[in-house]
Amino acid sequence: MLSQFVQGALSRIFPPTCILCGAPGQYGLDLCVGCLNDLPHNLHHCPRCAIPLPADHPPGTVCGQCQRRPPPYSACHAAFLYEAPIPALVAGAKFRGRLNTARLLGICLARSLFMRGAEMPECIVPVPLHPKRMRGRGYNQAAEIARAAAQELGVPVDANCCIRTGSLRPQEGLDKVERRRNVRGAFVAPHRLTTRHVAMLDDVVTTGSTAAEVARVLLKAGAERVDLWAVSRTP
């Protein structure tokens, strides 16, 4: 981890530039103040699944779906809504090898968690990729985002406590039932967990099916509480 002194020196030599408009960025962040403020922040949402709720709902209101069928994770925080320019930023980090964008998203997520006063876990667990997809892509964007968030928050990353062994079929384009079936049994924990509170991290939460399956695996492996952190949430 770079010291603040080294980071400051690097920022002076290579000043940050806004990844969206090209204007000078902020200290340690490749976004200008205007573009950061214009991002679709997920300000009013269900604390269990992070789905956006009307602004007139009292803070902490749990949505009807989570009241009827609570997810296995205890809380969910998604920094942004999945609206422009977030899809383009996520796609760049996920498919185009733009690791600087993954770093930016991780820092933004960490700062959002800090501003919301989120309870810190003992470790961050990036949602794993299937080994074949990992070899083809060369990296796991969730792990890259997690690494940046972890550095900001001072929380370690554990990318080995959950692995993906099944289902290479992408979740995109599937409905809620198909998504749940597609990831059933796709993850395993290779060893018992020694950490009681963990946070899974992913780029986008849509139905929560993948996160729910990972959470069940982590809870079965010994975790007492599993939270879900994500860059963005679809409506």
C-alpha positions as CSV (number, residue, x, y, z in Angstrom):
1,M,0.0,0.0,0.0
2,L,1.4,3.4,-1.0
3,S,1.9,5.9,1.8
4,Q,0.0,9.2,1.7
5,F,3.4,11.0,1.1
6,V,4.1,8.8,-2.0
7,Q,0.5,9.2,-3.3
8,G,0.8,13.0,-2.9
9,A,4.1,13.1,-4.8
10,L,2.7,10.9,-7.6
11,S,-0.4,13.2,-7.8
12,R,1.8,16.2,-8.2
13,I,3.9,14.5,-10.9
14,F,1.0,12.8,-12.6
15,P,-2.1,15.0,-11.7
16,P,-5.4,13.1,-11.9
17,T,-7.6,13.7,-14.9
18,C,-11.3,13.2,-15.0
19,I,-12.1,10.0,-16.8
20,L,-15.4,11.4,-18.1
21,C,-14.6,14.9,-19.3
22,G,-10.9,15.3,-19.3
23,A,-10.8,18.2,-16.8
24,P,-8.4,18.1,-13.8
25,G,-9.4,15.4,-11.3
26,Q,-9.5,15.6,-7.5
27,Y,-6.7,14.4,-5.2
28,G,-6.5,10.6,-5.6
29,L,-9.5,10.5,-7.8
30,D,-9.8,10.5,-11.6
31,L,-13.0,12.5,-11.5
32,C,-13.6,16.2,-11.4
33,V,-16.0,17.7,-8.8
34,G,-18.7,18.3,-11.4
35,C,-18.8,14.8,-12.9
36,L,-18.6,13.2,-9.4
37,N,-21.7,15.2,-8.3
38,D,-23.5,14.3,-11.5
39,L,-23.2,10.6,-11.0
40,P,-26.4,8.8,-10.2
41,H,-25.9,8.3,-6.5
42,N,-28.2,5.7,-4.9
43,L,-29.3,7.9,-2.0
44,H,-32.7,6.4,-1.1
45,H,-32.8,2.6,-1.1
46,C,-33.8,-0.5,0.8
47,P,-31.1,-1.4,3.3
48,R,-31.4,-5.1,2.6
49,C,-31.2,-5.1,-1.2
50,A,-30.3,-1.5,-2.2
51,I,-33.2,-1.2,-4.6
52,P,-34.0,2.5,-5.0
53,L,-37.0,3.8,-3.1
54,P,-39.0,7.1,-3.3
55,A,-37.3,9.9,-1.5
56,D,-40.3,10.4,0.9
57,H,-39.8,6.9,2.4
58,P,-38.3,7.1,5.9
59,P,-34.6,6.1,6.1
60,G,-34.2,2.4,6.8
61,T,-37.4,1.4,5.1
62,V,-37.3,-2.2,3.9
63,C,-38.9,-2.9,0.6
64,G,-41.9,-5.2,0.2
65,Q,-39.9,-7.9,-1.5
66,C,-37.3,-8.1,1.3
67,Q,-40.1,-8.1,3.9
68,R,-41.7,-11.1,2.2
69,R,-38.5,-12.9,1.3
70,P,-35.4,-11.5,3.0
71,P,-32.1,-12.2,1.2
72,P,-29.4,-14.3,3.0
73,Y,-27.1,-11.3,3.2
74,S,-27.8,-8.9,6.1
75,A,-27.3,-5.6,4.3
76,C,-26.6,-4.2,0.9
77,H,-25.0,-1.0,-0.1
78,A,-24.8,0.0,-3.8
79,A,-23.1,3.4,-4.3
80,F,-24.9,4.2,-7.6
81,L,-27.9,3.5,-9.7
82,Y,-27.2,1.6,-12.9
83,E,-27.7,4.7,-15.1
84,A,-25.4,6.7,-17.4
85,P,-22.5,6.9,-17.2
86,I,-22.2,4.0,-14.8
87,P,-22.9,1.2,-17.4
88,A,-20.1,2.5,-19.6
89,L,-17.6,2.7,-16.6
90,V,-18.6,-0.8,-15.5
91,A,-18.2,-2.2,-19.0
92,G,-14.8,-0.6,-19.4
93,A,-13.6,-2.2,-16.1
94,K,-15.2,-5.6,-16.9
95,F,-14.6,-6.2,-20.6
96,R,-12.0,-3.7,-21.9
97,G,-9.2,-4.1,-19.4
98,R,-9.5,-0.6,-18.0
99,L,-8.1,-1.3,-14.6
100,N,-7.9,2.4,-13.9
101,T,-11.7,2.5,-14.2
102,A,-12.0,-0.4,-11.8
103,R,-9.8,1.5,-9.3
104,L,-11.9,4.6,-9.7
105,L,-15.1,2.6,-9.0
106,G,-13.6,1.0,-6.0
107,I,-12.6,4.3,-4.5
108,C,-16.0,5.8,-5.1
109,L,-17.6,2.7,-3.5
110,A,-15.4,3.0,-0.5
111,R,-16.1,6.7,0.0
112,S,-19.8,6.1,-0.3
113,L,-19.6,3.4,2.4
114,F,-17.6,5.7,4.6
115,M,-20.1,8.6,4.2
116,R,-23.0,6.3,5.0
117,G,-21.2,5.0,8.2
118,A,-21.3,1.4,7.0
119,E,-20.1,-1.1,9.5
120,M,-16.8,-2.5,8.4
121,P,-16.4,-6.3,8.0
122,E,-13.3,-8.3,8.8
123,C,-12.6,-8.9,5.1
124,I,-13.9,-8.2,1.6
125,V,-14.7,-11.2,-0.7
126,P,-14.9,-10.4,-4.4
127,V,-17.6,-12.4,-6.2
128,P,-15.4,-15.0,-8.1
129,L,-15.2,-15.7,-11.8
130,H,-15.2,-19.2,-13.3
131,P,-11.6,-20.2,-13.9
132,K,-12.2,-20.4,-17.7
133,R,-13.6,-16.9,-17.8
134,M,-10.7,-15.7,-15.5
135,R,-8.2,-17.2,-18.0
136,G,-9.9,-15.6,-20.9
137,R,-10.3,-12.1,-19.4
138,G,-7.1,-12.2,-17.4
139,Y,-8.5,-10.6,-14.3
140,N,-11.6,-10.4,-12.2
141,Q,-13.1,-6.9,-12.2
142,A,-14.8,-7.5,-8.8
143,A,-11.4,-8.3,-7.3
144,E,-9.8,-5.2,-8.9
145,I,-12.6,-3.0,-7.5
146,A,-12.3,-4.7,-4.1
147,R,-8.6,-4.1,-4.0
148,A,-9.1,-0.4,-4.5
149,A,-11.9,-0.2,-1.9
150,A,-9.9,-2.2,0.6
151,Q,-7.0,0.2,0.3
152,E,-9.3,3.1,1.0
153,L,-11.0,1.4,3.9
154,G,-8.1,-0.5,5.5
155,V,-9.9,-3.8,5.2
156,P,-8.2,-6.9,3.8
157,V,-9.4,-8.8,0.7
158,D,-9.9,-12.6,0.8
159,A,-10.2,-13.8,-2.8
160,N,-9.7,-17.5,-1.9
161,C,-12.5,-18.3,0.6
162,C,-15.1,-18.7,-2.2
163,I,-14.5,-20.1,-5.7
164,R,-16.7,-20.6,-8.7
165,T,-16.8,-24.2,-10.0
166,G,-20.0,-24.3,-12.1
167,S,-22.1,-22.4,-14.7
168,L,-20.3,-20.5,-17.4
169,R,-23.5,-19.1,-18.8
170,P,-23.7,-15.3,-18.3
171,Q,-26.5,-13.9,-16.1
172,E,-27.2,-11.1,-18.6
173,G,-30.4,-11.6,-20.5
174,L,-31.9,-14.1,-18.0
175,D,-35.0,-13.4,-16.0
176,K,-35.1,-13.7,-12.2
177,V,-36.0,-17.4,-12.1
178,E,-33.4,-18.3,-14.7
179,R,-30.7,-16.3,-12.9
180,R,-31.4,-18.2,-9.6
181,R,-31.2,-21.6,-11.4
182,N,-28.1,-20.6,-13.3
183,V,-26.0,-20.0,-10.2
184,R,-27.4,-22.7,-8.0
185,G,-24.5,-24.8,-6.7
186,A,-22.0,-22.7,-8.8
187,F,-19.9,-21.6,-5.8
188,V,-18.0,-23.5,-3.0
189,A,-15.9,-22.6,0.0
190,P,-12.7,-24.6,0.0
191,H,-12.2,-24.2,3.7
192,R,-13.9,-23.1,6.9
193,L,-14.0,-19.4,7.5
194,T,-12.2,-17.8,10.5
195,T,-13.9,-14.4,10.0
196,R,-17.3,-13.8,11.3
197,H,-18.3,-10.7,9.4
198,V,-17.5,-10.5,5.6
199,A,-18.7,-8.3,2.8
200,M,-19.1,-9.7,-0.7
201,L,-18.3,-7.2,-3.5
202,D,-19.6,-7.1,-7.0
203,D,-19.9,-4.5,-9.8
204,V,-23.7,-4.6,-10.4
205,V,-26.6,-6.0,-8.4
206,T,-29.6,-6.9,-10.6
207,T,-31.8,-9.5,-8.9
208,G,-29.3,-10.4,-6.2
209,S,-29.3,-14.1,-7.3
210,T,-25.5,-14.4,-7.6
211,A,-24.9,-12.6,-4.3
212,A,-27.5,-14.7,-2.5
213,E,-25.8,-17.9,-3.7
214,V,-22.4,-16.7,-2.6
215,A,-23.8,-15.5,0.8
216,R,-25.3,-19.0,1.5
217,V,-21.9,-20.6,0.8
218,L,-20.1,-18.2,3.1
219,L,-22.6,-18.6,5.9
220,K,-22.4,-22.4,5.6
221,A,-18.6,-22.1,5.8
222,G,-18.8,-20.3,9.1
223,A,-19.5,-16.7,8.6
224,E,-22.0,-15.2,11.0
225,R,-22.9,-12.1,8.9
226,V,-22.5,-11.4,5.2
227,D,-23.1,-8.0,3.7
228,L,-23.2,-7.1,0.0
229,W,-21.3,-4.2,-1.4
230,A,-21.7,-3.2,-5.1
231,V,-20.8,-0.3,-7.3
232,S,-24.4,0.0,-8.7
233,R,-27.9,-1.3,-8.5
234,T,-30.4,-1.7,-11.3
235,P,-34.0,-0.4,-10.6
